[in-house]
Amino acid sequence: MLRIYGIKNCDTVKKARRFLEQQQVETQFHDYRVDGLDHALLQRFINQLGYPALLNTRGTTWRKLDEATRNSVQDEQSAADLMMAHPALIKRPLLMADNGAMLLGFDVQSYMIFIQENH
């Protein structure tokens, strides 16, 4: 089973979930706002994908942060602390297979490959 992490009202997450449903791929959805986020899971994401890829600096949540907070992100720890405080800063969706493989963002071609290799 694949797990998809994100926020349910995110348009990209909606597209990804709809695509997976159309492909008849069984998934489990984890909403950061409803189901929460623990540090161990975030660290697992960071270890595999790197914090620069995970930190969404193009979204509304990032733009709403004051400049001092945005500038405080200097390394993995400061990025992780900020993402724990504001899970909407995590780029989404994040698709994870049972074998630990991860795919960040949504792209039909990438999802097709990921499904074939990990499902």
Biopython code that builds the backbone (N, CA, C, O; Angstrom):
import numpy as np
from Bio.PDB.StructureBuilder import StructureBuilder

atoms = [
    (1, "MET", "N", (0.838, -1.182, 0.000)),
    (1, "MET", "CA", (0.000, 0.000, 0.000)),
    (1, "MET", "C", (0.884, 1.248, 0.000)),
    (1, "MET", "O", (1.927, 1.288, 0.653)),
    (2, "LEU", "N", (0.454, 2.245, -0.732)),
    (2, "LEU", "CA", (1.163, 3.509, -0.771)),
    (2, "LEU", "C", (0.520, 4.474, 0.224)),
    (2, "LEU", "O", (-0.694, 4.458, 0.427)),
    (3, "ARG", "N", (1.342, 5.303, 0.830)),
    (3, "ARG", "CA", (0.847, 6.355, 1.707)),
    (3, "ARG", "C", (1.092, 7.695, 1.038)),
    (3, "ARG", "O", (2.156, 7.931, 0.465)),
    (4, "ILE", "N", (0.116, 8.557, 1.115)),
    (4, "ILE", "CA", (0.254, 9.888, 0.556)),
    (4, "ILE", "C", (0.106, 10.894, 1.693)),
    (4, "ILE", "O", (-0.884, 10.882, 2.425)),
    (5, "TYR", "N", (1.098, 11.757, 1.828)),
    (5, "TYR", "CA", (1.139, 12.745, 2.902)),
    (5, "TYR", "C", (0.864, 14.123, 2.317)),
    (5, "TYR", "O", (1.337, 14.462, 1.232)),
    (6, "GLY", "N", (0.094, 14.906, 3.056)),
    (6, "GLY", "CA", (-0.186, 16.258, 2.609)),
    (6, "GLY", "C", (-1.292, 16.879, 3.421)),
    (6, "GLY", "O", (-1.501, 16.545, 4.588)),
    (7, "ILE", "N", (-2.002, 17.799, 2.776)),
    (7, "ILE", "CA", (-3.112, 18.510, 3.388)),
    (7, "ILE", "C", (-4.297, 18.366, 2.442)),
    (7, "ILE", "O", (-4.178, 18.647, 1.250)),
    (8, "LYS", "N", (-5.432, 17.932, 2.965)),
    (8, "LYS", "CA", (-6.539, 17.527, 2.100)),
    (8, "LYS", "C", (-7.078, 18.632, 1.207)),
    (8, "LYS", "O", (-7.600, 18.337, 0.132)),
    (9, "ASN", "N", (-6.973, 19.892, 1.608)),
    (9, "ASN", "CA", (-7.522, 20.949, 0.765)),
    (9, "ASN", "C", (-6.514, 21.512, -0.234)),
    (9, "ASN", "O", (-6.820, 22.475, -0.938)),
    (10, "CYS", "N", (-5.331, 20.935, -0.306)),
    (10, "CYS", "CA", (-4.315, 21.340, -1.288)),
    (10, "CYS", "C", (-4.714, 20.814, -2.668)),
    (10, "CYS", "O", (-4.983, 19.623, -2.827)),
    (11, "ASP", "N", (-4.752, 21.695, -3.655)),
    (11, "ASP", "CA", (-5.168, 21.294, -5.002)),
    (11, "ASP", "C", (-4.281, 20.205, -5.589)),
    (11, "ASP", "O", (-4.777, 19.294, -6.251)),
    (12, "THR", "N", (-2.989, 20.289, -5.358)),
    (12, "THR", "CA", (-2.075, 19.287, -5.910)),
    (12, "THR", "C", (-2.289, 17.934, -5.245)),
    (12, "THR", "O", (-2.221, 16.898, -5.906)),
    (13, "VAL", "N", (-2.543, 17.941, -3.966)),
    (13, "VAL", "CA", (-2.851, 16.698, -3.254)),
    (13, "VAL", "C", (-4.146, 16.098, -3.799)),
    (13, "VAL", "O", (-4.235, 14.886, -3.993)),
    (14, "LYS", "N", (-5.136, 16.933, -4.042)),
    (14, "LYS", "CA", (-6.398, 16.452, -4.604)),
    (14, "LYS", "C", (-6.168, 15.795, -5.965)),
    (14, "LYS", "O", (-6.720, 14.730, -6.240)),
    (15, "LYS", "N", (-5.360, 16.422, -6.811)),
    (15, "LYS", "CA", (-5.063, 15.862, -8.134)),
    (15, "LYS", "C", (-4.369, 14.511, -7.999)),
    (15, "LYS", "O", (-4.717, 13.554, -8.691)),
    (16, "ALA", "N", (-3.386, 14.441, -7.105)),
    (16, "ALA", "CA", (-2.643, 13.195, -6.909)),
    (16, "ALA", "C", (-3.557, 12.089, -6.395)),
    (16, "ALA", "O", (-3.503, 10.960, -6.883)),
    (17, "ARG", "N", (-4.383, 12.403, -5.428)),
    (17, "ARG", "CA", (-5.295, 11.393, -4.876)),
    (17, "ARG", "C", (-6.298, 10.918, -5.925)),
    (17, "ARG", "O", (-6.598, 9.728, -6.012)),
    (18, "ARG", "N", (-6.806, 11.846, -6.709)),
    (18, "ARG", "CA", (-7.753, 11.489, -7.775)),
    (18, "ARG", "C", (-7.076, 10.592, -8.811)),
    (18, "ARG", "O", (-7.662, 9.612, -9.270)),
    (19, "PHE", "N", (-5.837, 10.934, -9.175)),
    (19, "PHE", "CA", (-5.088, 10.132, -10.137)),
    (19, "PHE", "C", (-4.879, 8.716, -9.605)),
    (19, "PHE", "O", (-5.106, 7.746, -10.329)),
    (20, "LEU", "N", (-4.454, 8.588, -8.366)),
    (20, "LEU", "CA", (-4.211, 7.271, -7.774)),
    (20, "LEU", "C", (-5.501, 6.452, -7.708)),
    (20, "LEU", "O", (-5.492, 5.241, -7.930)),
    (21, "GLU", "N", (-6.601, 7.125, -7.403)),
    (21, "GLU", "CA", (-7.891, 6.440, -7.375)),
    (21, "GLU", "C", (-8.270, 5.939, -8.774)),
    (21, "GLU", "O", (-8.753, 4.817, -8.926)),
    (22, "GLN", "N", (-8.050, 6.774, -9.788)),
    (22, "GLN", "CA", (-8.350, 6.380, -11.167)),
    (22, "GLN", "C", (-7.500, 5.191, -11.616)),
    (22, "GLN", "O", (-7.941, 4.370, -12.420)),
    (23, "GLN", "N", (-6.285, 5.109, -11.092)),
    (23, "GLN", "CA", (-5.389, 4.008, -11.415)),
    (23, "GLN", "C", (-5.671, 2.782, -10.552)),
    (23, "GLN", "O", (-5.010, 1.752, -10.687)),
    (24, "GLN", "N", (-6.645, 2.900, -9.674)),
    (24, "GLN", "CA", (-7.035, 1.837, -8.748)),
    (24, "GLN", "C", (-5.877, 1.399, -7.857)),
    (24, "GLN", "O", (-5.676, 0.213, -7.594)),
    (25, "VAL", "N", (-5.128, 2.392, -7.404)),
    (25, "VAL", "CA", (-4.013, 2.153, -6.482)),
    (25, "VAL", "C", (-4.516, 2.432, -5.070)),
    (25, "VAL", "O", (-4.977, 3.531, -4.761)),
    (26, "GLU", "N", (-4.416, 1.423, -4.230)),
    (26, "GLU", "CA", (-4.855, 1.574, -2.851)),
    (26, "GLU", "C", (-3.863, 2.450, -2.096)),
    (26, "GLU", "O", (-2.657, 2.205, -2.106)),
    (27, "THR", "N", (-4.403, 3.478, -1.440)),
    (27, "THR", "CA", (-3.546, 4.394, -0.694)),
    (27, "THR", "C", (-4.131, 4.654, 0.685)),
    (27, "THR", "O", (-5.311, 4.424, 0.952)),
    (28, "GLN", "N", (-3.270, 5.132, 1.527)),
    (28, "GLN", "CA", (-3.674, 5.604, 2.839)),
    (28, "GLN", "C", (-3.255, 7.070, 2.881)),
    (28, "GLN", "O", (-2.093, 7.388, 2.628)),
    (29, "PHE", "N", (-4.186, 7.961, 3.197)),
    (29, "PHE", "CA", (-3.889, 9.387, 3.225)),
    (29, "PHE", "C", (-3.582, 9.847, 4.641)),
    (29, "PHE", "O", (-4.297, 9.519, 5.589)),
    (30, "HIS", "N", (-2.501, 10.617, 4.767)),
    (30, "HIS", "CA", (-2.104, 11.180, 6.054)),
    (30, "HIS", "C", (-2.136, 12.698, 5.912)),
    (30, "HIS", "O", (-1.320, 13.288, 5.205)),
    (31, "ASP", "N", (-3.092, 13.315, 6.595)),
    (31, "ASP", "CA", (-3.227, 14.772, 6.568)),
    (31, "ASP", "C", (-2.440, 15.335, 7.750)),
    (31, "ASP", "O", (-2.731, 15.029, 8.906)),
    (32, "TYR", "N", (-1.438, 16.162, 7.443)),
    (32, "TYR", "CA", (-0.609, 16.726, 8.508)),
    (32, "TYR", "C", (-1.435, 17.489, 9.538)),
    (32, "TYR", "O", (-1.124, 17.463, 10.728)),
    (33, "ARG", "N", (-2.483, 18.165, 9.084)),
    (33, "ARG", "CA", (-3.284, 18.978, 10.002)),
    (33, "ARG", "C", (-4.195, 18.119, 10.874)),
    (33, "ARG", "O", (-4.437, 18.461, 12.032)),
    (34, "VAL", "N", (-4.697, 17.023, 10.345)),
    (34, "VAL", "CA", (-5.625, 16.162, 11.086)),
    (34, "VAL", "C", (-4.866, 15.076, 11.854)),
    (34, "VAL", "O", (-5.112, 14.852, 13.039)),
    (35, "ASP", "N", (-3.948, 14.412, 11.166)),
    (35, "ASP", "CA", (-3.240, 13.270, 11.748)),
    (35, "ASP", "C", (-1.951, 13.655, 12.454)),
    (35, "ASP", "O", (-1.366, 12.845, 13.173)),
    (36, "GLY", "N", (-1.506, 14.889, 12.251)),
    (36, "GLY", "CA", (-0.303, 15.365, 12.917)),
    (36, "GLY", "C", (0.971, 14.957, 12.190)),
    (36, "GLY", "O", (0.941, 14.314, 11.141)),
    (37, "LEU", "N", (2.061, 15.344, 12.772)),
    (37, "LEU", "CA", (3.383, 15.058, 12.224)),
    (37, "LEU", "C", (4.340, 14.904, 13.386)),
    (37, "LEU", "O", (4.441, 15.790, 14.234)),
    (38, "ASP", "N", (5.042, 13.783, 13.432)),
    (38, "ASP", "CA", (6.020, 13.642, 14.504)),
    (38, "ASP", "C", (7.424, 13.867, 13.939)),
    (38, "ASP", "O", (7.668, 13.727, 12.741)),
    (39, "HIS", "N", (8.313, 14.214, 14.827)),
    (39, "HIS", "CA", (9.668, 14.566, 14.408)),
    (39, "HIS", "C", (10.379, 13.405, 13.711)),
    (39, "HIS", "O", (11.136, 13.618, 12.764)),
    (40, "ALA", "N", (10.135, 12.182, 14.178)),
    (40, "ALA", "CA", (10.809, 11.022, 13.576)),
    (40, "ALA", "C", (10.417, 10.861, 12.110)),
    (40, "ALA", "O", (11.265, 10.557, 11.271)),
    (41, "LEU", "N", (9.136, 11.063, 11.799)),
    (41, "LEU", "CA", (8.688, 10.949, 10.412)),
    (41, "LEU", "C", (9.276, 12.066, 9.563)),
    (41, "LEU", "O", (9.750, 11.822, 8.454)),
    (42, "LEU", "N", (9.247, 13.289, 10.079)),
    (42, "LEU", "CA", (9.836, 14.409, 9.346)),
    (42, "LEU", "C", (11.325, 14.161, 9.111)),
    (42, "LEU", "O", (11.831, 14.440, 8.024)),
    (43, "GLN", "N", (12.022, 13.646, 10.103)),
    (43, "GLN", "CA", (13.454, 13.370, 9.948)),
    (43, "GLN", "C", (13.694, 12.306, 8.887)),
    (43, "GLN", "O", (14.674, 12.369, 8.145)),
    (44, "ARG", "N", (12.804, 11.339, 8.820)),
    (44, "ARG", "CA", (12.909, 10.303, 7.776)),
    (44, "ARG", "C", (12.784, 10.934, 6.386)),
    (44, "ARG", "O", (13.535, 10.602, 5.469)),
    (45, "PHE", "N", (11.820, 11.849, 6.249)),
    (45, "PHE", "CA", (11.662, 12.566, 4.977)),
    (45, "PHE", "C", (12.923, 13.352, 4.640)),
    (45, "PHE", "O", (13.413, 13.306, 3.511)),
    (46, "ILE", "N", (13.443, 14.073, 5.630)),
    (46, "ILE", "CA", (14.636, 14.905, 5.430)),
    (46, "ILE", "C", (15.835, 14.040, 5.061)),
    (46, "ILE", "O", (16.595, 14.382, 4.155)),
    (47, "ASN", "N", (16.005, 12.922, 5.761)),
    (47, "ASN", "CA", (17.152, 12.043, 5.486)),
    (47, "ASN", "C", (17.140, 11.539, 4.049)),
    (47, "ASN", "O", (18.193, 11.406, 3.425)),
    (48, "GLN", "N", (15.962, 11.261, 3.528)),
    (48, "GLN", "CA", (15.881, 10.703, 2.184)),
    (48, "GLN", "C", (15.823, 11.776, 1.093)),
    (48, "GLN", "O", (16.423, 11.613, 0.031)),
    (49, "LEU", "N", (15.110, 12.860, 1.351)),
    (49, "LEU", "CA", (14.862, 13.843, 0.297)),
    (49, "LEU", "C", (15.661, 15.136, 0.455)),
    (49, "LEU", "O", (15.827, 15.892, -0.503)),
    (50, "GLY", "N", (16.149, 15.381, 1.658)),
    (50, "GLY", "CA", (16.860, 16.627, 1.930)),
    (50, "GLY", "C", (15.892, 17.739, 2.296)),
    (50, "GLY", "O", (14.808, 17.846, 1.721)),
    (51, "TYR", "N", (16.287, 18.563, 3.251)),
    (51, "TYR", "CA", (15.371, 19.616, 3.687)),
    (51, "TYR", "C", (15.129, 20.688, 2.625)),
    (51, "TYR", "O", (14.035, 21.251, 2.595)),
    (52, "PRO", "N", (16.103, 21.005, 1.739)),
    (52, "PRO", "CA", (15.795, 22.030, 0.726)),
    (52, "PRO", "C", (14.653, 21.609, -0.207)),
    (52, "PRO", "O", (13.859, 22.449, -0.631)),
    (53, "ALA", "N", (14.568, 20.319, -0.526)),
    (53, "ALA", "CA", (13.493, 19.837, -1.397)),
    (53, "ALA", "C", (12.155, 19.853, -0.661)),
    (53, "ALA", "O", (11.119, 20.131, -1.266)),
    (54, "LEU", "N", (12.168, 19.561, 0.629)),
    (54, "LEU", "CA", (10.933, 19.473, 1.417)),
    (54, "LEU", "C", (10.341, 20.826, 1.775)),
    (54, "LEU", "O", (9.121, 20.963, 1.868)),
    (55, "LEU", "N", (11.177, 21.812, 1.974)),
    (55, "LEU", "CA", (10.713, 23.118, 2.439)),
    (55, "LEU", "C", (10.106, 23.894, 1.279)),
    (55, "LEU", "O", (10.808, 24.297, 0.351)),
    (56, "ASN", "N", (8.803, 24.097, 1.342)),
    (56, "ASN", "CA", (8.082, 24.790, 0.278)),
    (56, "ASN", "C", (8.190, 26.297, 0.490)),
    (56, "ASN", "O", (7.464, 26.875, 1.300)),
    (57, "THR", "N", (9.090, 26.915, -0.235)),
    (57, "THR", "CA", (9.301, 28.362, -0.109)),
    (57, "THR", "C", (8.507, 29.143, -1.152)),
    (57, "THR", "O", (8.689, 30.351, -1.300)),
    (58, "ARG", "N", (7.631, 28.454, -1.871)),
    (58, "ARG", "CA", (6.834, 29.118, -2.903)),
    (58, "ARG", "C", (5.370, 29.274, -2.530)),
    (58, "ARG", "O", (4.600, 29.897, -3.260)),
    (59, "GLY", "N", (4.988, 28.708, -1.394)),
    (59, "GLY", "CA", (3.584, 28.707, -1.005)),
    (59, "GLY", "C", (3.178, 29.889, -0.142)),
    (59, "GLY", "O", (4.002, 30.703, 0.275)),
    (60, "THR", "N", (1.891, 29.951, 0.106)),
    (60, "THR", "CA", (1.307, 31.028, 0.899)),
    (60, "THR", "C", (1.842, 31.034, 2.326)),
    (60, "THR", "O", (2.126, 32.096, 2.880)),
    (61, "THR", "N", (1.979, 29.861, 2.916)),
    (61, "THR", "CA", (2.444, 29.790, 4.309)),
    (61, "THR", "C", (3.813, 30.433, 4.446)),
    (61, "THR", "O", (4.047, 31.192, 5.386)),
    (62, "TRP", "N", (4.716, 30.143, 3.525)),
    (62, "TRP", "CA", (6.060, 30.725, 3.548)),
    (62, "TRP", "C", (5.981, 32.252, 3.402)),
    (62, "TRP", "O", (6.642, 32.984, 4.138)),
    (63, "ARG", "N", (5.186, 32.714, 2.469)),
    (63, "ARG", "CA", (5.080, 34.160, 2.214)),
    (63, "ARG", "C", (4.482, 34.906, 3.401)),
    (63, "ARG", "O", (4.772, 36.085, 3.605)),
    (64, "LYS", "N", (3.646, 34.220, 4.186)),
    (64, "LYS", "CA", (3.028, 34.855, 5.349)),
    (64, "LYS", "C", (3.975, 34.962, 6.545)),
    (64, "LYS", "O", (3.721, 35.726, 7.477)),
    (65, "LEU", "N", (5.061, 34.200, 6.516)),
    (65, "LEU", "CA", (6.033, 34.277, 7.613)),
    (65, "LEU", "C", (6.785, 35.599, 7.539)),
    (65, "LEU", "O", (7.027, 36.128, 6.455)),
    (66, "ASP", "N", (7.148, 36.124, 8.700)),
    (66, "ASP", "CA", (7.925, 37.361, 8.683)),
    (66, "ASP", "C", (9.340, 37.076, 8.170)),
    (66, "ASP", "O", (9.808, 35.938, 8.203)),
    (67, "GLU", "N", (9.991, 38.097, 7.712)),
    (67, "GLU", "CA", (11.313, 37.953, 7.090)),
    (67, "GLU", "C", (12.340, 37.337, 8.033)),
    (67, "GLU", "O", (13.173, 36.536, 7.610)),
    (68, "ALA", "N", (12.282, 37.708, 9.303)),
    (68, "ALA", "CA", (13.235, 37.158, 10.271)),
    (68, "ALA", "C", (13.066, 35.646, 10.403)),
    (68, "ALA", "O", (14.052, 34.917, 10.509)),
    (69, "THR", "N", (11.829, 35.180, 10.398)),
    (69, "THR", "CA", (11.573, 33.734, 10.496)),
    (69, "THR", "C", (12.079, 33.028, 9.246)),
    (69, "THR", "O", (12.729, 31.986, 9.333)),
    (70, "ARG", "N", (11.780, 33.597, 8.085)),
    (70, "ARG", "CA", (12.270, 32.985, 6.841)),
    (70, "ARG", "C", (13.802, 32.951, 6.819)),
    (70, "ARG", "O", (14.398, 31.957, 6.402)),
    (71, "ASN", "N", (14.418, 34.011, 7.257)),
    (71, "ASN", "CA", (15.885, 34.075, 7.262)),
    (71, "ASN", "C", (16.521, 33.189, 8.321)),
    (71, "ASN", "O", (17.723, 32.929, 8.268)),
    (72, "SER", "N", (15.726, 32.720, 9.289)),
    (72, "SER", "CA", (16.271, 31.877, 10.360)),
    (72, "SER", "C", (16.576, 30.455, 9.872)),
    (72, "SER", "O", (17.259, 29.695, 10.559)),
    (73, "VAL", "N", (16.076, 30.101, 8.700)),
    (73, "VAL", "CA", (16.338, 28.767, 8.161)),
    (73, "VAL", "C", (17.737, 28.751, 7.575)),
    (73, "VAL", "O", (17.975, 29.241, 6.471)),
    (74, "GLN", "N", (18.660, 28.177, 8.339)),
    (74, "GLN", "CA", (20.066, 28.152, 7.949)),
    (74, "GLN", "C", (20.613, 26.747, 7.728)),
    (74, "GLN", "O", (21.649, 26.562, 7.090)),
    (75, "ASP", "N", (19.891, 25.753, 8.272)),
    (75, "ASP", "CA", (20.401, 24.386, 8.216)),
    (75, "ASP", "C", (19.242, 23.409, 8.408)),
    (75, "ASP", "O", (18.083, 23.806, 8.531)),
    (76, "GLU", "N", (19.579, 22.143, 8.428)),
    (76, "GLU", "CA", (18.569, 21.100, 8.563)),
    (76, "GLU", "C", (17.732, 21.256, 9.821)),
    (76, "GLU", "O", (16.508, 21.131, 9.772)),
    (77, "GLN", "N", (18.379, 21.527, 10.944)),
    (77, "GLN", "CA", (17.649, 21.619, 12.213)),
    (77, "GLN", "C", (16.674, 22.790, 12.218)),
    (77, "GLN", "O", (15.530, 22.633, 12.643)),
    (78, "SER", "N", (17.103, 23.955, 11.756)),
    (78, "SER", "CA", (16.211, 25.115, 11.754)),
    (78, "SER", "C", (15.060, 24.907, 10.764)),
    (78, "SER", "O", (13.941, 25.351, 11.021)),
    (79, "ALA", "N", (15.321, 24.245, 9.647)),
    (79, "ALA", "CA", (14.267, 23.943, 8.677)),
    (79, "ALA", "C", (13.270, 22.953, 9.287)),
    (79, "ALA", "O", (12.058, 23.129, 9.155)),
    (80, "ALA", "N", (13.780, 21.916, 9.954)),
    (80, "ALA", "CA", (12.914, 20.914, 10.585)),
    (80, "ALA", "C", (12.045, 21.551, 11.661)),
    (80, "ALA", "O", (10.854, 21.253, 11.750)),
    (81, "ASP", "N", (12.624, 22.422, 12.476)),
    (81, "ASP", "CA", (11.856, 23.094, 13.524)),
    (81, "ASP", "C", (10.713, 23.905, 12.926)),
    (81, "ASP", "O", (9.598, 23.896, 13.447)),
    (82, "LEU", "N", (10.992, 24.604, 11.835)),
    (82, "LEU", "CA", (9.974, 25.424, 11.191)),
    (82, "LEU", "C", (8.884, 24.554, 10.556)),
    (82, "LEU", "O", (7.701, 24.884, 10.641)),
    (83, "MET", "N", (9.277, 23.452, 9.925)),
    (83, "MET", "CA", (8.286, 22.554, 9.325)),
    (83, "MET", "C", (7.436, 21.869, 10.392)),
    (83, "MET", "O", (6.256, 21.607, 10.161)),
    (84, "MET", "N", (8.012, 21.577, 11.548)),
    (84, "MET", "CA", (7.226, 20.997, 12.642)),
    (84, "MET", "C", (6.198, 22.011, 13.146)),
    (84, "MET", "O", (5.064, 21.654, 13.465)),
    (85, "ALA", "N", (6.605, 23.263, 13.212)),
    (85, "ALA", "CA", (5.700, 24.318, 13.686)),
    (85, "ALA", "C", (4.630, 24.650, 12.647)),
    (85, "ALA", "O", (3.512, 25.027, 12.999)),
    (86, "HIS", "N", (4.979, 24.510, 11.368)),
    (86, "HIS", "CA", (4.077, 24.851, 10.267)),
    (86, "HIS", "C", (4.117, 23.739, 9.218)),
    (86, "HIS", "O", (4.796, 23.885, 8.201)),
    (87, "PRO", "N", (3.403, 22.630, 9.441)),
    (87, "PRO", "CA", (3.452, 21.506, 8.489)),
    (87, "PRO", "C", (3.052, 21.870, 7.057)),
    (87, "PRO", "O", (3.419, 21.163, 6.119)),
    (88, "ALA", "N", (2.314, 22.952, 6.880)),
    (88, "ALA", "CA", (1.933, 23.376, 5.529)),
    (88, "ALA", "C", (3.162, 23.825, 4.730)),
    (88, "ALA", "O", (3.073, 24.012, 3.517)),
    (89, "LEU", "N", (4.293, 23.996, 5.391)),
    (89, "LEU", "CA", (5.534, 24.349, 4.698)),
    (89, "LEU", "C", (6.187, 23.151, 4.016)),
    (89, "LEU", "O", (7.137, 23.316, 3.250)),
    (90, "ILE", "N", (5.690, 21.958, 4.286)),
    (90, "ILE", "CA", (6.259, 20.763, 3.663)),
    (90, "ILE", "C", (5.670, 20.633, 2.269)),
    (90, "ILE", "O", (4.452, 20.610, 2.094)),
    (91, "LYS", "N", (6.551, 20.547, 1.280)),
    (91, "LYS", "CA", (6.081, 20.393, -0.091)),
    (91, "LYS", "C", (5.217, 19.139, -0.165)),
    (91, "LYS", "O", (5.489, 18.131, 0.488)),
    (92, "ARG", "N", (4.183, 19.232, -0.969)),
    (92, "ARG", "CA", (3.243, 18.126, -1.048)),
    (92, "ARG", "C", (2.742, 17.950, -2.465)),
    (92, "ARG", "O", (2.849, 18.846, -3.303)),
    (93, "PRO", "N", (2.197, 16.784, -2.709)),
    (93, "PRO", "CA", (2.109, 15.605, -1.850)),
    (93, "PRO", "C", (3.451, 14.867, -1.770)),
    (93, "PRO", "O", (4.333, 15.032, -2.612)),
    (94, "LEU", "N", (3.562, 14.063, -0.739)),
    (94, "LEU", "CA", (4.707, 13.171, -0.594)),
    (94, "LEU", "C", (4.130, 11.758, -0.627)),
    (94, "LEU", "O", (3.303, 11.388, 0.207)),
    (95, "LEU", "N", (4.577, 10.990, -1.594)),
    (95, "LEU", "CA", (4.104, 9.620, -1.777)),
    (95, "LEU", "C", (5.179, 8.679, -1.247)),
    (95, "LEU", "O", (6.352, 8.808, -1.597)),
    (96, "MET", "N", (4.773, 7.728, -0.398)),
    (96, "MET", "CA", (5.746, 6.797, 0.165)),
    (96, "MET", "C", (5.231, 5.369, 0.028)),
    (96, "MET", "O", (4.076, 5.071, 0.332)),
    (97, "ALA", "N", (6.119, 4.498, -0.437)),
    (97, "ALA", "CA", (5.813, 3.074, -0.582)),
    (97, "ALA", "C", (6.220, 2.335, 0.683)),
    (97, "ALA", "O", (6.981, 2.850, 1.502)),
    (98, "ASP", "N", (5.705, 1.125, 0.830)),
    (98, "ASP", "CA", (6.049, 0.294, 1.990)),
    (98, "ASP", "C", (7.543, 0.023, 2.094)),
    (98, "ASP", "O", (8.063, -0.192, 3.189)),
    (99, "ASN", "N", (8.238, 0.033, 0.947)),
    (99, "ASN", "CA", (9.681, -0.224, 0.967)),
    (99, "ASN", "C", (10.485, 1.014, 1.345)),
    (99, "ASN", "O", (11.714, 0.965, 1.392)),
    (100, "GLY", "N", (9.796, 2.128, 1.616)),
    (100, "GLY", "CA", (10.472, 3.353, 2.035)),
    (100, "GLY", "C", (10.763, 4.320, 0.912)),
    (100, "GLY", "O", (11.184, 5.449, 1.168)),
    (101, "ALA", "N", (10.551, 3.909, -0.329)),
    (101, "ALA", "CA", (10.779, 4.810, -1.464)),
    (101, "ALA", "C", (9.820, 5.992, -1.364)),
    (101, "ALA", "O", (8.671, 5.837, -0.951)),
    (102, "MET", "N", (10.304, 7.179, -1.748)),
    (102, "MET", "CA", (9.496, 8.399, -1.656)),
    (102, "MET", "C", (9.538, 9.174, -2.953)),
    (102, "MET", "O", (10.521, 9.153, -3.693)),
    (103, "LEU", "N", (8.440, 9.858, -3.200)),
    (103, "LEU", "CA", (8.327, 10.737, -4.360)),
    (103, "LEU", "C", (7.651, 12.004, -3.893)),
    (103, "LEU", "O", (6.583, 11.961, -3.283)),
    (104, "LEU", "N", (8.276, 13.135, -4.180)),
    (104, "LEU", "CA", (7.779, 14.428, -3.726)),
    (104, "LEU", "C", (7.167, 15.193, -4.885)),
    (104, "LEU", "O", (7.743, 15.254, -5.972)),
    (105, "GLY", "N", (6.002, 15.776, -4.654)),
    (105, "GLY", "CA", (5.313, 16.524, -5.693)),
    (105, "GLY", "C", (4.426, 15.598, -6.508)),
    (105, "GLY", "O", (4.358, 14.397, -6.245)),
    (106, "PHE", "N", (3.742, 16.168, -7.506)),
    (106, "PHE", "CA", (2.876, 15.349, -8.340)),
    (106, "PHE", "C", (3.144, 15.609, -9.812)),
    (106, "PHE", "O", (3.127, 16.744, -10.286)),
    (107, "ASP", "N", (3.390, 14.524, -10.507)),
    (107, "ASP", "CA", (3.582, 14.533, -11.953)),
    (107, "ASP", "C", (3.107, 13.168, -12.441)),
    (107, "ASP", "O", (3.552, 12.140, -11.931)),
    (108, "VAL", "N", (2.208, 13.149, -13.424)),
    (108, "VAL", "CA", (1.603, 11.892, -13.876)),
    (108, "VAL", "C", (2.667, 10.873, -14.269)),
    (108, "VAL", "O", (2.618, 9.722, -13.836)),
    (109, "GLN", "N", (3.623, 11.293, -15.085)),
    (109, "GLN", "CA", (4.665, 10.370, -15.558)),
    (109, "GLN", "C", (5.463, 9.785, -14.385)),
    (109, "GLN", "O", (5.704, 8.580, -14.326)),
    (110, "SER", "N", (5.863, 10.650, -13.463)),
    (110, "SER", "CA", (6.635, 10.184, -12.302)),
    (110, "SER", "C", (5.819, 9.238, -11.440)),
    (110, "SER", "O", (6.349, 8.251, -10.929)),
    (111, "TYR", "N", (4.532, 9.529, -11.272)),
    (111, "TYR", "CA", (3.666, 8.659, -10.489)),
    (111, "TYR", "C", (3.526, 7.293, -11.154)),
    (111, "TYR", "O", (3.555, 6.267, -10.476)),
    (112, "MET", "N", (3.376, 7.275, -12.463)),
    (112, "MET", "CA", (3.248, 5.992, -13.179)),
    (112, "MET", "C", (4.492, 5.127, -12.951)),
    (112, "MET", "O", (4.382, 3.931, -12.680)),
    (113, "ILE", "N", (5.652, 5.729, -13.060)),
    (113, "ILE", "CA", (6.915, 5.008, -12.855)),
    (113, "ILE", "C", (7.001, 4.528, -11.410)),
    (113, "ILE", "O", (7.338, 3.373, -11.150)),
    (114, "PHE", "N", (6.696, 5.421, -10.474)),
    (114, "PHE", "CA", (6.770, 5.092, -9.047)),
    (114, "PHE", "C", (5.846, 3.927, -8.711)),
    (114, "PHE", "O", (6.228, 3.013, -7.980)),
    (115, "ILE", "N", (4.628, 3.962, -9.250)),
    (115, "ILE", "CA", (3.660, 2.884, -9.007)),
    (115, "ILE", "C", (4.190, 1.562, -9.547)),
    (115, "ILE", "O", (4.117, 0.534, -8.874)),
    (116, "GLN", "N", (4.718, 1.594, -10.758)),
    (116, "GLN", "CA", (5.247, 0.366, -11.370)),
    (116, "GLN", "C", (6.407, -0.218, -10.570)),
    (116, "GLN", "O", (6.526, -1.435, -10.430)),
    (117, "GLU", "N", (7.248, 0.649, -10.054)),
    (117, "GLU", "CA", (8.445, 0.179, -9.331)),
    (117, "GLU", "C", (8.188, -0.174, -7.877)),
    (117, "GLU", "O", (8.951, -0.940, -7.287)),
    (118, "ASN", "N", (7.130, 0.367, -7.287)),
    (118, "ASN", "CA", (6.965, 0.242, -5.838)),
    (118, "ASN", "C", (5.610, -0.279, -5.384)),
    (118, "ASN", "O", (5.302, -0.229, -4.193)),
    (119, "HIS", "N", (4.808, -0.771, -6.292)),
    (119, "HIS", "CA", (3.475, -1.213, -5.868)),
    (119, "HIS", "C", (3.249, -2.664, -6.245)),
    (119, "HIS", "O", (2.183, -3.215, -5.970)),
]
sb = StructureBuilder()
sb.init_structure("model")
sb.init_model(0)
sb.init_chain("A")
sb.init_seg("    ")
for serial, (resi, resn, name, xyz) in enumerate(atoms, 1):
    if name == "N":
        sb.init_residue(resn, " ", resi, " ")
    sb.init_atom(name, np.array(xyz, "f"), 0.0, 1.0, " ", f" {name:<3s}", serial, name[0])
structure = sb.get_structure()
